[in-house]
Amino acid sequence: MLMISVILKQQIPIEVEKKISILCKEFSEQLQSNKEIFIGFHTRALKNIDEDDQKSIIKNESLIREWVMNLYRALIEIFPTRNKTEEETIANS
């Protein structure tokens, strides 16, 4: 249900590749540590679910989004010499 891709414009040193691999493995372990995280992928069914389950779905979806954003930020940190996008500059100010 979730695929994370890291797309690079050029070949990277093996050390950087290892760091990326470690971050992705940690992300995977984080997802696997929450046995109910899968329900966060069922937001399309919210209308047909009772209120308590809706809250659980929304909570887990928020966790997934937060963890993906944390992974994204950690990956960006690996490449400190690159130029930041306008969105990143605004978000960091």
Phi and psi in radians as a Rosetta constraint file:
Dihedral C 1 N 2 CA 2 C 2 CIRCULARHARMONIC -2.367 0.35
Dihedral N 2 CA 2 C 2 N 3 CIRCULARHARMONIC 2.261 0.35
Dihedral C 2 N 3 CA 3 C 3 CIRCULARHARMONIC -2.259 0.35
Dihedral N 3 CA 3 C 3 N 4 CIRCULARHARMONIC 2.228 0.35
Dihedral C 3 N 4 CA 4 C 4 CIRCULARHARMONIC -1.922 0.35
Dihedral N 4 CA 4 C 4 N 5 CIRCULARHARMONIC 2.241 0.35
Dihedral C 4 N 5 CA 5 C 5 CIRCULARHARMONIC -2.127 0.35
Dihedral N 5 CA 5 C 5 N 6 CIRCULARHARMONIC 2.479 0.35
Dihedral C 5 N 6 CA 6 C 6 CIRCULARHARMONIC -1.997 0.35
Dihedral N 6 CA 6 C 6 N 7 CIRCULARHARMONIC 1.974 0.35
Dihedral C 6 N 7 CA 7 C 7 CIRCULARHARMONIC -1.920 0.35
Dihedral N 7 CA 7 C 7 N 8 CIRCULARHARMONIC 2.177 0.35
Dihedral C 7 N 8 CA 8 C 8 CIRCULARHARMONIC -2.090 0.35
Dihedral N 8 CA 8 C 8 N 9 CIRCULARHARMONIC 2.560 0.35
Dihedral C 8 N 9 CA 9 C 9 CIRCULARHARMONIC -1.413 0.35
Dihedral N 9 CA 9 C 9 N 10 CIRCULARHARMONIC -0.307 0.35
Dihedral C 9 N 10 CA 10 C 10 CIRCULARHARMONIC -2.512 0.35
Dihedral N 10 CA 10 C 10 N 11 CIRCULARHARMONIC 2.896 0.35
Dihedral C 10 N 11 CA 11 C 11 CIRCULARHARMONIC -1.185 0.35
Dihedral N 11 CA 11 C 11 N 12 CIRCULARHARMONIC 2.540 0.35
Dihedral C 11 N 12 CA 12 C 12 CIRCULARHARMONIC -2.043 0.35
Dihedral N 12 CA 12 C 12 N 13 CIRCULARHARMONIC 2.736 0.35
Dihedral C 12 N 13 CA 13 C 13 CIRCULARHARMONIC -1.105 0.35
Dihedral N 13 CA 13 C 13 N 14 CIRCULARHARMONIC 2.656 0.35
Dihedral C 13 N 14 CA 14 C 14 CIRCULARHARMONIC -1.022 0.35
Dihedral N 14 CA 14 C 14 N 15 CIRCULARHARMONIC -0.584 0.35
Dihedral C 14 N 15 CA 15 C 15 CIRCULARHARMONIC -1.102 0.35
Dihedral N 15 CA 15 C 15 N 16 CIRCULARHARMONIC -0.716 0.35
Dihedral C 15 N 16 CA 16 C 16 CIRCULARHARMONIC -1.197 0.35
Dihedral N 16 CA 16 C 16 N 17 CIRCULARHARMONIC -0.712 0.35
Dihedral C 16 N 17 CA 17 C 17 CIRCULARHARMONIC -1.044 0.35
Dihedral N 17 CA 17 C 17 N 18 CIRCULARHARMONIC -0.716 0.35
Dihedral C 17 N 18 CA 18 C 18 CIRCULARHARMONIC -1.130 0.35
Dihedral N 18 CA 18 C 18 N 19 CIRCULARHARMONIC -0.712 0.35
Dihedral C 18 N 19 CA 19 C 19 CIRCULARHARMONIC -1.085 0.35
Dihedral N 19 CA 19 C 19 N 20 CIRCULARHARMONIC -0.741 0.35
Dihedral C 19 N 20 CA 20 C 20 CIRCULARHARMONIC -1.089 0.35
Dihedral N 20 CA 20 C 20 N 21 CIRCULARHARMONIC -0.782 0.35
Dihedral C 20 N 21 CA 21 C 21 CIRCULARHARMONIC -1.048 0.35
Dihedral N 21 CA 21 C 21 N 22 CIRCULARHARMONIC -0.736 0.35
Dihedral C 21 N 22 CA 22 C 22 CIRCULARHARMONIC -1.117 0.35
Dihedral N 22 CA 22 C 22 N 23 CIRCULARHARMONIC -0.783 0.35
Dihedral C 22 N 23 CA 23 C 23 CIRCULARHARMONIC -1.067 0.35
Dihedral N 23 CA 23 C 23 N 24 CIRCULARHARMONIC -0.729 0.35
Dihedral C 23 N 24 CA 24 C 24 CIRCULARHARMONIC -1.174 0.35
Dihedral N 24 CA 24 C 24 N 25 CIRCULARHARMONIC -0.672 0.35
Dihedral C 24 N 25 CA 25 C 25 CIRCULARHARMONIC -1.139 0.35
Dihedral N 25 CA 25 C 25 N 26 CIRCULARHARMONIC -0.746 0.35
Dihedral C 25 N 26 CA 26 C 26 CIRCULARHARMONIC -1.090 0.35
Dihedral N 26 CA 26 C 26 N 27 CIRCULARHARMONIC -0.691 0.35
Dihedral C 26 N 27 CA 27 C 27 CIRCULARHARMONIC -1.082 0.35
Dihedral N 27 CA 27 C 27 N 28 CIRCULARHARMONIC -0.790 0.35
Dihedral C 27 N 28 CA 28 C 28 CIRCULARHARMONIC -1.053 0.35
Dihedral N 28 CA 28 C 28 N 29 CIRCULARHARMONIC -0.766 0.35
Dihedral C 28 N 29 CA 29 C 29 CIRCULARHARMONIC -1.129 0.35
Dihedral N 29 CA 29 C 29 N 30 CIRCULARHARMONIC -0.648 0.35
Dihedral C 29 N 30 CA 30 C 30 CIRCULARHARMONIC -1.083 0.35
Dihedral N 30 CA 30 C 30 N 31 CIRCULARHARMONIC -0.801 0.35
Dihedral C 30 N 31 CA 31 C 31 CIRCULARHARMONIC -1.064 0.35
Dihedral N 31 CA 31 C 31 N 32 CIRCULARHARMONIC -0.774 0.35
Dihedral C 31 N 32 CA 32 C 32 CIRCULARHARMONIC -1.203 0.35
Dihedral N 32 CA 32 C 32 N 33 CIRCULARHARMONIC -0.375 0.35
Dihedral C 32 N 33 CA 33 C 33 CIRCULARHARMONIC -1.280 0.35
Dihedral N 33 CA 33 C 33 N 34 CIRCULARHARMONIC -0.323 0.35
Dihedral C 33 N 34 CA 34 C 34 CIRCULARHARMONIC -1.866 0.35
Dihedral N 34 CA 34 C 34 N 35 CIRCULARHARMONIC 1.820 0.35
Dihedral C 34 N 35 CA 35 C 35 CIRCULARHARMONIC -1.191 0.35
Dihedral N 35 CA 35 C 35 N 36 CIRCULARHARMONIC -0.258 0.35
Dihedral C 35 N 36 CA 36 C 36 CIRCULARHARMONIC -1.887 0.35
Dihedral N 36 CA 36 C 36 N 37 CIRCULARHARMONIC 0.141 0.35
Dihedral C 36 N 37 CA 37 C 37 CIRCULARHARMONIC -1.082 0.35
Dihedral N 37 CA 37 C 37 N 38 CIRCULARHARMONIC -0.496 0.35
Dihedral C 37 N 38 CA 38 C 38 CIRCULARHARMONIC -1.016 0.35
Dihedral N 38 CA 38 C 38 N 39 CIRCULARHARMONIC -0.492 0.35
Dihedral C 38 N 39 CA 39 C 39 CIRCULARHARMONIC -1.212 0.35
Dihedral N 39 CA 39 C 39 N 40 CIRCULARHARMONIC -0.298 0.35
Dihedral C 39 N 40 CA 40 C 40 CIRCULARHARMONIC -1.181 0.35
Dihedral N 40 CA 40 C 40 N 41 CIRCULARHARMONIC -0.211 0.35
Dihedral C 40 N 41 CA 41 C 41 CIRCULARHARMONIC -1.582 0.35
Dihedral N 41 CA 41 C 41 N 42 CIRCULARHARMONIC 0.022 0.35
Dihedral C 41 N 42 CA 42 C 42 CIRCULARHARMONIC -1.859 0.35
Dihedral N 42 CA 42 C 42 N 43 CIRCULARHARMONIC 0.684 0.35
Dihedral C 42 N 43 CA 43 C 43 CIRCULARHARMONIC -1.215 0.35
Dihedral N 43 CA 43 C 43 N 44 CIRCULARHARMONIC -0.414 0.35
Dihedral C 43 N 44 CA 44 C 44 CIRCULARHARMONIC -1.195 0.35
Dihedral N 44 CA 44 C 44 N 45 CIRCULARHARMONIC -0.356 0.35
Dihedral C 44 N 45 CA 45 C 45 CIRCULARHARMONIC -1.647 0.35
Dihedral N 45 CA 45 C 45 N 46 CIRCULARHARMONIC 0.134 0.35
Dihedral C 45 N 46 CA 46 C 46 CIRCULARHARMONIC -0.973 0.35
Dihedral N 46 CA 46 C 46 N 47 CIRCULARHARMONIC -0.659 0.35
Dihedral C 46 N 47 CA 47 C 47 CIRCULARHARMONIC -1.095 0.35
Dihedral N 47 CA 47 C 47 N 48 CIRCULARHARMONIC -0.488 0.35
Dihedral C 47 N 48 CA 48 C 48 CIRCULARHARMONIC -1.732 0.35
Dihedral N 48 CA 48 C 48 N 49 CIRCULARHARMONIC 0.202 0.35
Dihedral C 48 N 49 CA 49 C 49 CIRCULARHARMONIC -2.123 0.35
Dihedral N 49 CA 49 C 49 N 50 CIRCULARHARMONIC 2.584 0.35
Dihedral C 49 N 50 CA 50 C 50 CIRCULARHARMONIC -1.182 0.35
Dihedral N 50 CA 50 C 50 N 51 CIRCULARHARMONIC 2.863 0.35
Dihedral C 50 N 51 CA 51 C 51 CIRCULARHARMONIC -1.058 0.35
Dihedral N 51 CA 51 C 51 N 52 CIRCULARHARMONIC -0.720 0.35
Dihedral C 51 N 52 CA 52 C 52 CIRCULARHARMONIC -1.096 0.35
Dihedral N 52 CA 52 C 52 N 53 CIRCULARHARMONIC -0.747 0.35
Dihedral C 52 N 53 CA 53 C 53 CIRCULARHARMONIC -1.203 0.35
Dihedral N 53 CA 53 C 53 N 54 CIRCULARHARMONIC -0.594 0.35
Dihedral C 53 N 54 CA 54 C 54 CIRCULARHARMONIC -1.045 0.35
Dihedral N 54 CA 54 C 54 N 55 CIRCULARHARMONIC -0.762 0.35
Dihedral C 54 N 55 CA 55 C 55 CIRCULARHARMONIC -1.083 0.35
Dihedral N 55 CA 55 C 55 N 56 CIRCULARHARMONIC -0.703 0.35
Dihedral C 55 N 56 CA 56 C 56 CIRCULARHARMONIC -1.158 0.35
Dihedral N 56 CA 56 C 56 N 57 CIRCULARHARMONIC -0.714 0.35
Dihedral C 56 N 57 CA 57 C 57 CIRCULARHARMONIC -1.108 0.35
Dihedral N 57 CA 57 C 57 N 58 CIRCULARHARMONIC -0.822 0.35
Dihedral C 57 N 58 CA 58 C 58 CIRCULARHARMONIC -1.100 0.35
Dihedral N 58 CA 58 C 58 N 59 CIRCULARHARMONIC -0.732 0.35
Dihedral C 58 N 59 CA 59 C 59 CIRCULARHARMONIC -1.063 0.35
Dihedral N 59 CA 59 C 59 N 60 CIRCULARHARMONIC -0.805 0.35
Dihedral C 59 N 60 CA 60 C 60 CIRCULARHARMONIC -1.240 0.35
Dihedral N 60 CA 60 C 60 N 61 CIRCULARHARMONIC -0.588 0.35
Dihedral C 60 N 61 CA 61 C 61 CIRCULARHARMONIC -1.116 0.35
Dihedral N 61 CA 61 C 61 N 62 CIRCULARHARMONIC -0.717 0.35
Dihedral C 61 N 62 CA 62 C 62 CIRCULARHARMONIC -1.089 0.35
Dihedral N 62 CA 62 C 62 N 63 CIRCULARHARMONIC -0.703 0.35
Dihedral C 62 N 63 CA 63 C 63 CIRCULARHARMONIC -1.075 0.35
Dihedral N 63 CA 63 C 63 N 64 CIRCULARHARMONIC -0.785 0.35
Dihedral C 63 N 64 CA 64 C 64 CIRCULARHARMONIC -1.044 0.35
Dihedral N 64 CA 64 C 64 N 65 CIRCULARHARMONIC -0.831 0.35
Dihedral C 64 N 65 CA 65 C 65 CIRCULARHARMONIC -1.068 0.35
Dihedral N 65 CA 65 C 65 N 66 CIRCULARHARMONIC -0.746 0.35
Dihedral C 65 N 66 CA 66 C 66 CIRCULARHARMONIC -1.100 0.35
Dihedral N 66 CA 66 C 66 N 67 CIRCULARHARMONIC -0.780 0.35
Dihedral C 66 N 67 CA 67 C 67 CIRCULARHARMONIC -1.159 0.35
Dihedral N 67 CA 67 C 67 N 68 CIRCULARHARMONIC -0.673 0.35
Dihedral C 67 N 68 CA 68 C 68 CIRCULARHARMONIC -1.117 0.35
Dihedral N 68 CA 68 C 68 N 69 CIRCULARHARMONIC -0.752 0.35
Dihedral C 68 N 69 CA 69 C 69 CIRCULARHARMONIC -1.124 0.35
Dihedral N 69 CA 69 C 69 N 70 CIRCULARHARMONIC -0.694 0.35
Dihedral C 69 N 70 CA 70 C 70 CIRCULARHARMONIC -1.103 0.35
Dihedral N 70 CA 70 C 70 N 71 CIRCULARHARMONIC -0.705 0.35
Dihedral C 70 N 71 CA 71 C 71 CIRCULARHARMONIC -1.100 0.35
Dihedral N 71 CA 71 C 71 N 72 CIRCULARHARMONIC -0.793 0.35
Dihedral C 71 N 72 CA 72 C 72 CIRCULARHARMONIC -0.998 0.35
Dihedral N 72 CA 72 C 72 N 73 CIRCULARHARMONIC -0.832 0.35
Dihedral C 72 N 73 CA 73 C 73 CIRCULARHARMONIC -1.102 0.35
Dihedral N 73 CA 73 C 73 N 74 CIRCULARHARMONIC -0.715 0.35
Dihedral C 73 N 74 CA 74 C 74 CIRCULARHARMONIC -1.122 0.35
Dihedral N 74 CA 74 C 74 N 75 CIRCULARHARMONIC -0.678 0.35
Dihedral C 74 N 75 CA 75 C 75 CIRCULARHARMONIC -1.151 0.35
Dihedral N 75 CA 75 C 75 N 76 CIRCULARHARMONIC -0.683 0.35
Dihedral C 75 N 76 CA 76 C 76 CIRCULARHARMONIC -1.093 0.35
Dihedral N 76 CA 76 C 76 N 77 CIRCULARHARMONIC -0.649 0.35
Dihedral C 76 N 77 CA 77 C 77 CIRCULARHARMONIC -1.066 0.35
Dihedral N 77 CA 77 C 77 N 78 CIRCULARHARMONIC -0.454 0.35
Dihedral C 77 N 78 CA 78 C 78 CIRCULARHARMONIC -1.184 0.35
Dihedral N 78 CA 78 C 78 N 79 CIRCULARHARMONIC -0.455 0.35
Dihedral C 78 N 79 CA 79 C 79 CIRCULARHARMONIC -1.983 0.35
Dihedral N 79 CA 79 C 79 N 80 CIRCULARHARMONIC 1.204 0.35
Dihedral C 79 N 80 CA 80 C 80 CIRCULARHARMONIC -1.216 0.35
Dihedral N 80 CA 80 C 80 N 81 CIRCULARHARMONIC -0.289 0.35
Dihedral C 80 N 81 CA 81 C 81 CIRCULARHARMONIC -1.536 0.35
Dihedral N 81 CA 81 C 81 N 82 CIRCULARHARMONIC -0.153 0.35
Dihedral C 81 N 82 CA 82 C 82 CIRCULARHARMONIC -1.337 0.35
Dihedral N 82 CA 82 C 82 N 83 CIRCULARHARMONIC 2.766 0.35
Dihedral C 82 N 83 CA 83 C 83 CIRCULARHARMONIC -1.378 0.35
Dihedral N 83 CA 83 C 83 N 84 CIRCULARHARMONIC 2.390 0.35
Dihedral C 83 N 84 CA 84 C 84 CIRCULARHARMONIC -1.371 0.35
Dihedral N 84 CA 84 C 84 N 85 CIRCULARHARMONIC 2.585 0.35
Dihedral C 84 N 85 CA 85 C 85 CIRCULARHARMONIC -1.305 0.35
Dihedral N 85 CA 85 C 85 N 86 CIRCULARHARMONIC 2.875 0.35
Dihedral C 85 N 86 CA 86 C 86 CIRCULARHARMONIC -1.027 0.35
Dihedral N 86 CA 86 C 86 N 87 CIRCULARHARMONIC -0.690 0.35
Dihedral C 86 N 87 CA 87 C 87 CIRCULARHARMONIC -1.094 0.35
Dihedral N 87 CA 87 C 87 N 88 CIRCULARHARMONIC -0.735 0.35
Dihedral C 87 N 88 CA 88 C 88 CIRCULARHARMONIC -1.139 0.35
Dihedral N 88 CA 88 C 88 N 89 CIRCULARHARMONIC -0.726 0.35
Dihedral C 88 N 89 CA 89 C 89 CIRCULARHARMONIC -1.056 0.35
Dihedral N 89 CA 89 C 89 N 90 CIRCULARHARMONIC -0.783 0.35
Dihedral C 89 N 90 CA 90 C 90 CIRCULARHARMONIC -1.145 0.35
Dihedral N 90 CA 90 C 90 N 91 CIRCULARHARMONIC -0.762 0.35
Dihedral C 90 N 91 CA 91 C 91 CIRCULARHARMONIC -1.133 0.35
Dihedral N 91 CA 91 C 91 N 92 CIRCULARHARMONIC -0.569 0.35
Dihedral C 91 N 92 CA 92 C 92 CIRCULARHARMONIC -1.489 0.35
Dihedral N 92 CA 92 C 92 N 93 CIRCULARHARMONIC -0.114 0.35
